[in-house]
Amino acid sequence: PVSKNPGIQALLAASRLRGQAVRAVHVAYRIGPRINAAGRMGIAEVAIELLTTRDVKRAKALARRLENANDRRRVLEKEVLSEILSMPQITDRQPGQGICVGKPGWHPGVIGIVAARLVDRFDVPAVVVALDGEKSRASARSVEGVNVKVALDGCADHLRQHGGHAGAAGAT
């Protein structure tokens, strides 16, 4: 086996990779998203426990929780993206115009993925904001030649915190 670690074994089973040679593409598109979903969905401790437990039964239960979190993340991502694509700001926008949208109730764990999907679809920078009163969260993704970190630097007086790099940044 790839590993004797019960958590890794349970994760491979959940990813339908048990008994297969694990390649980089598997880590990127099957294993990684399940681990990443824990952080996005606010249960990062589940991923940590999964990778550190020695109990096979517990590992299987934790892997199921990650699988459920990843499924929930997918649903939320599709809902937010669908909602954005139906907004007048998107349907009536001019070609080449960047995108900035926000709404209360959007899960902050999916806004970065949604922003990336908008960039892929429209080839323009996109900012998606999960509005939540005084502490909203924004996630920005960009295209070649537009530095979203520098753009957020220009708004720093209006932000509690921000960071990132040219292609991807976030703010509170």
C-alpha positions as CSV (number, residue, x, y, z in Angstrom):
1,P,0.0,0.0,0.0
2,V,0.9,3.7,-0.4
3,S,0.8,4.1,3.3
4,K,0.0,2.1,6.4
5,N,-1.5,5.2,8.0
6,P,-5.2,4.4,8.7
7,G,-6.3,7.9,7.8
8,I,-4.5,7.8,4.5
9,Q,-6.0,4.4,3.8
10,A,-9.5,5.7,4.6
11,L,-8.9,8.8,2.4
12,L,-7.8,6.6,-0.5
13,A,-10.9,4.5,-0.1
14,A,-13.2,7.5,0.0
15,S,-11.4,8.8,-3.1
16,R,-11.9,5.5,-4.8
17,L,-8.1,5.0,-5.1
18,R,-7.5,2.0,-2.8
19,G,-5.2,-0.4,-4.5
20,Q,-4.2,2.0,-7.3
21,A,-1.0,3.7,-8.0
22,V,-1.5,7.3,-6.6
23,R,-0.4,9.9,-9.1
24,A,-0.1,13.7,-8.8
25,V,-3.4,14.1,-10.7
26,H,-5.1,12.0,-8.0
27,V,-3.7,14.1,-5.2
28,A,-4.7,17.3,-7.0
29,Y,-8.3,16.3,-8.0
30,R,-9.4,13.6,-5.6
31,I,-7.4,13.6,-2.4
32,G,-6.6,17.3,-2.1
33,P,-10.1,18.6,-2.5
34,R,-11.4,16.3,0.3
35,I,-8.7,17.6,2.7
36,N,-9.2,21.2,1.5
37,A,-13.0,20.9,2.0
38,A,-12.5,20.5,5.7
39,G,-10.9,24.0,6.0
40,R,-13.3,25.5,3.6
41,M,-16.3,24.2,5.5
42,G,-14.9,25.1,8.9
43,I,-14.0,21.6,10.1
44,A,-10.2,21.6,9.6
45,E,-9.7,19.7,12.8
46,V,-11.4,16.7,11.1
47,A,-8.6,16.5,8.5
48,I,-5.9,16.8,11.1
49,E,-7.5,14.0,13.2
50,L,-7.9,11.9,10.1
51,L,-4.2,12.2,9.2
52,T,-3.1,11.5,12.8
53,T,-5.5,8.8,14.1
54,R,-4.2,5.2,14.5
55,D,-7.8,3.9,14.8
56,V,-9.0,2.3,11.6
57,K,-12.7,2.6,12.5
58,R,-12.3,6.3,13.5
59,A,-10.4,7.0,10.3
60,K,-13.2,5.6,8.2
61,A,-15.7,7.8,10.1
62,L,-13.6,10.9,9.6
63,A,-13.0,10.1,5.9
64,R,-16.9,10.0,5.6
65,R,-17.1,13.4,7.3
66,L,-14.6,14.8,4.8
67,E,-16.5,13.2,1.9
68,N,-19.7,14.8,3.2
69,A,-18.0,18.2,3.6
70,N,-16.7,18.0,0.1
71,D,-20.1,17.1,-1.3
72,R,-21.6,20.1,0.6
73,R,-18.9,22.4,-0.7
74,R,-19.7,21.3,-4.3
75,V,-23.4,22.1,-3.8
76,L,-22.7,25.5,-2.2
77,E,-20.2,26.4,-4.9
78,K,-22.7,25.5,-7.7
79,E,-25.5,27.4,-5.9
80,V,-23.5,30.6,-5.6
81,L,-22.1,30.4,-9.1
82,S,-25.5,29.8,-10.5
83,E,-26.9,32.7,-8.6
84,I,-24.1,35.0,-9.8
85,L,-24.5,34.0,-13.4
86,S,-28.2,35.0,-13.3
87,M,-27.5,38.5,-11.8
88,P,-28.1,41.5,-14.1
89,Q,-24.5,42.7,-13.3
90,I,-23.3,39.6,-15.1
91,T,-25.9,39.1,-17.8
92,D,-25.7,42.8,-18.8
93,R,-21.9,43.4,-18.4
94,Q,-19.7,44.6,-21.1
95,P,-17.0,42.3,-22.5
96,G,-13.7,42.8,-20.7
97,Q,-15.4,44.4,-17.7
98,G,-14.2,42.9,-14.4
99,I,-16.7,41.3,-12.0
100,C,-17.4,42.2,-8.4
101,V,-20.4,40.7,-6.6
102,G,-21.5,40.1,-3.1
103,K,-24.4,38.9,-1.1
104,P,-25.3,38.0,2.5
105,G,-25.5,34.3,3.1
106,W,-22.9,33.1,0.7
107,H,-20.6,30.7,2.4
108,P,-17.1,32.2,2.7
109,G,-15.5,28.8,2.2
110,V,-16.6,28.7,-1.5
111,I,-16.1,32.3,-2.7
112,G,-12.5,31.8,-3.8
113,I,-13.5,28.8,-6.0
114,V,-16.4,30.7,-7.4
115,A,-14.2,33.7,-8.2
116,A,-11.8,31.3,-10.0
117,R,-14.7,29.8,-12.0
118,L,-15.8,33.4,-13.0
119,V,-12.2,34.1,-14.2
120,D,-12.2,30.9,-16.2
121,R,-15.5,31.6,-17.8
122,F,-15.1,35.3,-18.6
123,D,-11.3,35.9,-18.7
124,V,-11.5,39.0,-16.5
125,P,-10.6,39.6,-12.8
126,A,-13.4,38.6,-10.4
127,V,-14.1,39.5,-6.7
128,V,-16.7,37.6,-4.8
129,V,-17.8,38.8,-1.4
130,A,-19.6,36.9,1.4
131,L,-21.4,39.8,3.1
132,D,-21.8,39.4,6.8
133,G,-22.4,42.7,8.5
134,E,-19.2,44.4,9.7
135,K,-17.0,41.4,8.9
136,S,-17.5,40.4,5.3
137,R,-15.0,38.3,3.4
138,A,-13.8,38.8,-0.1
139,S,-11.9,36.6,-2.5
140,A,-10.3,37.9,-5.7
141,R,-8.9,36.0,-8.6
142,S,-7.3,37.5,-11.6
143,V,-5.9,37.2,-15.2
144,E,-2.5,37.8,-16.6
145,G,-1.5,41.5,-16.3
146,V,-3.9,42.5,-13.4
147,N,-2.5,42.3,-9.9
148,V,-5.3,41.8,-7.5
149,K,-3.1,42.2,-4.4
150,V,-2.0,45.6,-5.6
151,A,-5.7,46.5,-6.2
152,L,-6.5,45.5,-2.6
153,D,-3.5,47.5,-1.4
154,G,-5.2,50.5,-3.0
155,C,-8.3,49.9,-0.9
156,A,-6.4,49.1,2.4
157,D,-8.0,52.0,4.3
158,H,-11.4,50.3,3.8
159,L,-10.2,46.8,4.8
160,R,-9.5,45.2,8.2
161,Q,-6.9,43.0,6.6
162,H,-5.9,41.7,3.2
163,G,-3.3,39.7,1.5
164,G,-2.4,37.4,-1.3
165,H,-0.5,37.7,-4.6
166,A,-1.0,38.9,-8.1
167,G,-3.3,36.1,-9.2
168,A,-5.3,35.5,-6.0
169,A,-6.0,37.6,-2.9
170,G,-8.5,38.0,-0.1
171,A,-9.8,40.6,2.3
172,T,-11.9,41.1,5.4
